[in-house]
Amino acid sequence: GEGAPGVVVAVSWAVADEPQGPAQALTDADGNYSVSFTYNTHTKSSWIRGDICREKVTQVSVFAYKQGYFSEPVLARLPGSETQVNLMLTPEPQ
């Protein structure tokens, strides 16, 4: 399909099995978007080693909404710093 402008795209994730987010962005005139988010990498503290920071986000849930339309959530794996996700808007049920 074609890109849709003015759509809210939201990303949620989990760190240490705790839900985080959402981080949100609005699509541009061409329907493109970029969502950035930060998270706490702290795993635990050690008296000998100090802070141990090994937490990683390996997948996110991405969904979109515009008045009268929504997308099903898409689970996206994060192999690197950028992952591309295409979403399909469908009319909300009446």
N, C-alpha and C positions, 0 to 999 in steps of 0.2 A: 504494500500500500504506500500511500504518500505520507509525508511528514505532516503533523498537525501542530500549528502554533498555539501557544497559550495553554499547554497541558502541564499539570503538576506531575512531576515524576518524583517518587519517594523511594528511598533505599533504607532497609533495616537490616540488622546483623546481630550476631551474638558474640560475646566475649566471655569465656569461662562459663558457658551455658546460661548467661544472663542476657536477656533481650536488650538491644541498644537501638538508638535512633528514634524516629526516622530523620534522615537528612533529605532535604527537598531541593528541587530546582524547577524552573519553568522553561518549557521548550521555546526556542527562538522562532523567528518567522519561517524557517525551513523545517521546523519540527525537531531540530537537533537539541541535545541537552548534555550537560556534564554535571555529575554530582560528586562532590568531594566530601570526605568525612574523616575525622580523626578518632582514635580510640586509645584507651589506656593499655599499654603493653606490659604493665607491671604484673608479674606472676606471684612473687613472694619476696620477702626480705630475709636476708641471711646475715647473721652477725659477722661471719667471716668474709663473705663475698659482697655484702651490701645488697642493693636491690637487684633482683633477677627479673629481667624483662624479656619474656619469651612468648607472650600472648600474641596470636596472629588471627586475623579474620581470613577464613578460607572460602567463604561463600556469603552472598547477600541475597536478600529478597527484594525484587524491584517491581513496582507497580505504578500505574498512571491513572489520573482522574481528571476529567473536565466535566463541568456541569452536564448531566444527562448521559455521560459515558464513563466507562471504566475499563481497566485491563485486568486480566487474571494475573496474580503474582507470578513472576518468573524467578526461579532460583538460578543464580549465576555464580560460577566458580571464579575465584580470583587468582589466576596464575601469576599475575604481575600487577603493575600499578594502574593499568588501563584495561578494562573489559568492556566490550560492546554488547549492548542488549537492545533488541528491537521489540517493541510492545505493540499489541493490536487492541485498539479501542473498540468496544462494543456498546450498544445502547443499554442503559440500565433497565432492568425488568420493570414493567408497569404494575 
